[in-house]
Amino acid sequence: MISDIRLYTVDSVQDQGVQMKSAYLSSTPATGLEILGNKVVKFLKTTRGSDAMDPSYGGNAFSTPQISQEYLPKFRMELENDIARCTAYIKSSEFKHRSILDRLARITLRRIDYDPAVRPTTIHIYLEILTTYRNKAKVSVSHIMG
């Protein structure tokens, strides 16, 4: 069985898939769909270029120090680019580990929530992760700016 560090846990199971929420680091390893959710969140939240061993790892969208309503289209474009790079990175990683049966099929950006009146400025991203066995996870990623 393949396992990994648990960053997110399954919150609830619904007809549409699995809802995940942030978790404290625990000694219980993540397995299955949780591993994919954790990999996606870690990739997106890691600033591109900050990993000395792999400078191309990570995303650009969350590295902006502030956001406004006018910046949302550019943020969305950067996030979609990050998701595409994340998908390619995970698929190439899975290819190297032939023991993984249920592989990543795609990551879909479902929604971006931003309320300029809320302080501190927070942006919420909602993603859907689909595997080759048609398993789904709905993952929300929150980011506090500045």
Buried (B, 14 or more C-beta within 10 A) or exposed (E): EEEBBBBBBBBEEEEEBBBBEEBEEEEEEBEBBBBBBBBBBBBBBBEBEEEEEEEEBBBBBBBBEEBEEEEBEEBBEBBEEBBEBBBEBBEEEBEEEEEBEBBBBEBBBEEBEBEEEEEEBBBEBBBBBBBEEEBBBBBBBEBEBE
